Structures are given as structure tokens and as C-alpha cells.
Amino acid sequence: MPRTILEIVQAAAPRIGIARPSVLMSSTDETDIELRSVLQEAADRIVRAHDWSMLKVEETNTGDGTTEGFDLPTAYLRMPKEGQIWSTRWQHPLAPVTAEEWLRLEVREYDLVVGTWIILEGQIKFKPVLTSAEPARWFYIANTAIKPASGVNKARFTEDADTFRLGDRILELALIWEWRASKGVPYEEHMVTAETALAQALSDDKGARIIAQASRRNF
């Protein structure tokens, strides 16, 4: 069973030179406030390090023949590095375009041979627009790496009973070296240990990656 963030901090306390706290998130002690900040930064750094299978969520946008843009999911963090969007309308995945390419498509009318997409202004947009009942299916990386004792997953720690969905050990090791580094005490050995554990976690997670295929097509 994964350890709570309070248990993680209590376990790390001897190696970062502090007393074991009895509470964390509700504490007004300056050290505990610093701990919360470093713990969250360590968690965010781990989330950004990889397209974790645990955080991959499938989304479907269904066209109506006129709507070009769809609001991004509330928990959207980013597209996977090799993410693709598939529609029943095209034989190939839709092609991602840059902002300048999108502008060119807006200004000039082209007879597109493959669908295109872009993320702008908090929306994912498609050109040509999705036809009526046409689905566009894709994965995104969610920011919900935190699991509460009850309720839905979230992006930030708020309760002592919260757990880290990507692994309590890598979070503990990251907390130790980042805390020591912030205090100007030797941290290099702890950083190597944390990076080794993270690298192993990345390796273990590779089997869940989506098979890469060429995604760019000529318009």
C-alpha cells in the first residue's frame, strides 16, 4: 500500500536533518511550509519527466459539422511526446501543425488530404472541422498525480493522507536531495540515488507507451 505524504516526510526527516512532523499540510511551522513547497516541486518534476502510463487519459471529441474548437479537459497537462489523433474520416492520423501553419490554412483555402489539429487558446482545434458524429480520439497526459483518501485525483497535495500515484519511493528520494540542495548541504550522492530510482521507474513504464508512427503528412 502506498505511503501517505506525511509518512514519506516522516521517513525522510532523519536524512534531511529535521524532526519528524506530526502534521504537514495544516501546520503553520516555517519548516513544514518549506517541506510542502519542496515536496510539491519534487512531485511536479517527476510528473514532467515522462509520459507516464498512469497519467494517460483518452479523450474523444465528436463533431457536429460546424464546431472547429473543443475545450481541453480540466485535467489536461500536455500531449504525449509521440501522441496522435485518429478519426474515422482519415486513413492516417491527423497532422499537428504550428501556429504559423494554422494561420496559413486560415488565410488560404486548401483541399486538405489529411486532417490537421492544433492547441490554441485552451482548445484543441481541427481543420477541416469534424463532420457530424465524426469522432477524434486521442490521449493526453493528465496533471492528476495525487490521490486523496477519498474523492477524485488531483494536481496538488492538500491533505496529509494524500498519496503519490507515480510511486512513494521516488518522491521520497527526490524530496531528500532537493531539500538538501535548497539548504546548501551535500546532496550529490542523494541526487544520484534519486535519479537512478527515477530512471528505473521510467524503464519499467516503457512497456505502456503507444507505438510510434509517422504523424506528419503533406497538406
Salt bridges, closest charged atoms under 4 A:
GLU34 OE1 - LYS183 NZ 2.55
GLU41 OE2 - ARG45 NH2 3.59
GLU41 OE2 - ARG48 NH2 3.29
ASP51 OD1 - ARG78 NH2 3.18
GLU58 OE2 - ARG137 NH2 2.45
GLU68 OE2 - LYS127 NZ 3.03
GLU101 OE2 - ARG216 NH2 3.24
GLU106 OE1 - LYS127 NZ 2.62
GLU121 OE1 - LYS125 NZ 3.23
GLU134 OE1 - ARG89 NH1 3.55
ASP162 OD2 - LYS154 NZ 3.03
ASP168 OD2 - ARG3 NE 3.63
GLU172 OE1 - ARG3 NH2 2.71
GLU172 OE2 - ARG15 NH2 2.33
GLU178 OE2 - ARG45 NE 2.82
ASP205 OD2 - HIS50 NE2 2.91
